[in-house]
């Protein structure tokens, strides 16, 4: 067995010793066969027939069957059953000439996506744009979130696969984009991610000293801020996220920057203490009351939160040094 996801001819030392020492059979021509022949290894193409292979083993003493990319499972099963019935004919040993490295199946994802969006592939995928796919990315992320909250690891595996599909499809669309502008591929995306992970984790990759997890988070934020050169603590917040999570994010960023916001407290929370169920009931009551009055609670909260965000930016601008006096 060899990995079809590694370059042909990239075999272990044990694999090369085997093919140089014994007769080699293969079911069809392939890149692996070509690589062996280039290295002066004789390879005979023969049908995947147990009788033929056993005859060759009788003739040569030992033969190597160079399995195809799919592993030739039906042939291996048939040969194994034959030897189970007639154990004196030969001994069967499975040898790995090369193994898939971690993440190798991601190459299959890229290859399948290439087939789907190339001419002759899937018309629906070929007709999509980043904009038409945007809602699917959100939906798949929410479905993965649901699986996490339900502690359903089988469902999470499937849903994260759907998220990965969206990532790879967007990357391929960016690579093939007809309009002018930056074109990038899934390799560019992965390269940027690797560089970011290395850059933002100097305690792992550069020997930086950190005391605890809190210091790691603070270090990450400092590096991120230096990279982005942002003008506001609110830069980078996704404004399209649900209003409740947007409110929490903006309040958190403002607090971290030492900016107090005039958020009124009507005393409704005084009796809630730390009871999440009571808080949930209160929020649900607010939503129900709003709907009875024909109000959209999501839109109302979003509008108020964005007003507070503008206030944060005004406070930041007021505290920025005058560039003219600095010059």
N, C-alpha and C positions, 0 to 999 in steps of 0.2 A: 504494500500500500504506500502511495505517495500523495502528498497534498497537491491538489490542482491549483491551489492558491499561492504557491511558491514558484519561482522560476524553474523551468524544466532543467533537470540535471543537478539541482541543489539537493544532494542526498547526504545522508549520514555516512561516516566512515565505514560503518558496518554494512550499509547499503551498497556502497561502491565495492567493498570487498566481495560481497555476494555476487553482484552482476559481473564482476571480472573473473570470478572463479567458476561459475556454473553456467549452463545453457539458459538462455533467457527467452521466454515466450510472451507474446502480447496479443490481445484480441484484435487490435487495429493499429494503423499508423497514428502517431500522436507526436506532440512536441517532446514528450518524455522519451519516446523511442528515438526521435531524431537526435536528441542530446546524447543518448547512450551511443548511438552509432558514430556520432562525431568524435566520441572518446574511444573509438575502436572496439566497442562492445557489440558483438553480433546478436541481433534480435530477430527471432523468427515469428512472423505473423501467422496465427493459427486460430481457428474458431474456438470459442469457449466450450469445448466438449471434454468432459472428464476422461473418456476413454482415450482420446488423443493425448491428453496431458499425461495420463498414467503410462501410456506407451513410451512417451518421451522420457519419463522418469526412469523406466526400466532400462532404456537405452543409455542414458547419461548418468544414472545414479542419483543425481539431484538436478532439478530444474527450478528456475525462478519464473513464477507467473507475475508479469508486470500488470497489475490491475489498472483498469481504466479510471477516469476521473470520478465515476459514480461508485466505484468499489467492486463492481461485478458481483453483487450480492447473490443473484440467482445461481450463477455458476459456482460460487463458493459453497452455497447451500447444497447444491446437487453433488458436488465433489465430496463434501463432508458426509452426506448421507451414504454415498457409495463406499467410503472408507469405513463408516460405522458398520456397514453390512459385511465388508470384506477387509478387516483390519490388517491382514497380512500383506495387502498390496503396496502400501506406502504409509509414510507418516506425513501429516500436514502441519506446517508451522506458519503462523502469521508473523510477518516481519514488517516493521514500519521503516521505510527508507527516508521519510520526512513527515513532519507533523505540522498541523495548522498552528501558527502562533496565535496568542490571544487576540481576538478582534478580527481574525481572518475572514469570518463570514460576512463582515461589513463589505468586503470586496464583492461578495455575491449580490448584496443589496444594490451597490452601485451598478453592477453589470446588468441586473434585471431592470433597474430603472432606465438604463441606457436603451435597452430593448423596447421598453414601454413608450418612451417619448421620441424614439427615432422613427423615420418614415416606415410605415407598415406596422407600427405599434398600436397603442391604445388611443383612438381618436379623442376620447374625453380628456385624457391627461394632456394631450398635445394642444388642446384648445384652451387650457387654463392659463391664468396670469397670477402674479403674486396677490393681486387684489381679490380675484374670485376665490382663491384658496384661503384667504385670511381667516374666514369664519371657521373653516375646518380645523385649522391649527388651534384655535381657541377651544372648539368642541372636544378635540382629542385630549388637550391638556386637562380639561375639566373631567373627562372620563377617567384619565389616569389618577387625578386627585380623588375621585370617588372611590376607586379601587384601593387607594392608600388608606382612606378613612374607614373603609370596610375591612381592612386587613386581609384583603383577597390578593395574595401574591400571584396566583395564576392569572387573574384578570389584569393585574398590574403589568405582568409580562406582555400580555397582548396589547394593552393600551399604550405602553411605552413603545412598542413596535409601530403602532399607528402614528405616534408622535415622530418617530424616526423617519417614517415614510414621508411625512410632511417636510422634514428638514432636508432629506435627500432630493425630493422633488423640487423644492424651492431652489436648492443649489444648482440643480441641472438647468432649471429655467434661467437662472442668472448667467450660467455659462453660455446658453444658446440665445440670449437676448438679442433681438435684431436692432433695437433702438440704441443710439449712442449712449455712452456712459460706462461706468465700471462693470466689467464682466469678471466673475469669479466662479470657481468650481468648488466642489465638495472638499477637494484637497486644500484649497486656499482657506476654506472655513475651518477645517481641522487644524491646519498649520497655525492660524491665528489663535485658536483655542489653546493649543499646546504652549505657544509663546506666552499667552496670558497666564496660564496656570503656573508656569515656571517663574514668571516675573512676579506674580502676586503671592508666591509661597517661598520667600527667601529662607525661611526657617527650615525648609526641606531641601531646597536646591542650592542654597548659597551659604549655609552654615550660620544664618542669623540666629541670635539668641532670643528666645521668648519665654516668659514666665508661665503663662497659662493660656487657656482658650480665649479669654477676654482680650488678651494682648494680641493674639493672632488675628482676631476680628478687627481690632483697632488698626493693626498693621495693614491688613487688607484694604480697609477704608482709606487709609492715608495714601497707599500706593495708587489706589483707584482714583482718588482725587487729583493726585499729581499727573496721572495719565490723561485724564479727561480735561483738565484745566477748566473746570466748570465755574461759572459766575455765581451760581446759587446752590444752596444745599438741596433745593428741590429739583435741580437738573437731573435727568435720568429717570424720574418717576413716570411710570406709564399712566398717562391721563385717561386712557380708555378702560382701565380696570374698573371693577364694580365700585360704586361710590363709597360703600362702607370700608372696603380695604384701602381705597384712595384716601379717605379721611384719616384712617389710622396711620398710613405712611406719611402723610404731610404733617400730622401732629407729632409723630416721632422725629422726623427730620428737624422740625422747628424747635423741639425741645433740645435736641442734640446741639443745635446752633445757639441755644440760650435765648431764643426768641419766644416771648410769651404771647399767646393769642387770646383775644377777648372771647373765649368760649363761655357762654352763659351756662350756669348750673341751676336749674329750677328746683333743685332739691329732690327730684324724682329718684335719684340713686341713693339717697341717704340710708334707706332701709335694706338695700340690696346686699351690702357688705361684699362678700366675694362669691356670691351664689350665682353661677353662670345660668342656671335654669330660670331664676327670677329675672336676670337681665334679658335673656332670650324672650321671656314672656312679655316684658316691657316693650322690647323692640317690635315684637309681633303686634302688640296692641297699637303702637304708633302707626305701623303700616296699615292695619285694619281701619283705624280712624281716618287716616289720609285717604284711603280708597273710598270710604263712605262719603267723604266731602269732595270727591272727584279730583283729588290731588295725586301727583306721581311722586311717591317718596324717594325713589331713586334719583329722579331729576332734581328734586328739591335739595336733597343732600349734596348732590354733585355741584349744583349752583353755589351753595353756601361754602362748600369746601374750596372751590376755585376762587371765591372771593377772599377766603383766608390765605390762599396761596399767593394771590396778588399782594396782600398785606405783607407777607413774609418778604417778598421781593422788594417792596418799597422800603421796608426796614433795613434790608441788606444794602440797598442803594444809598440810603441816608448815612450809613456807617462806613461806606467806602471812601478812601482818601481822595481828595481832589487831585486829579491828574495834572492840572495846570500848575498847582502850587508845588507838586513834586518835581516838575521840570524846572 
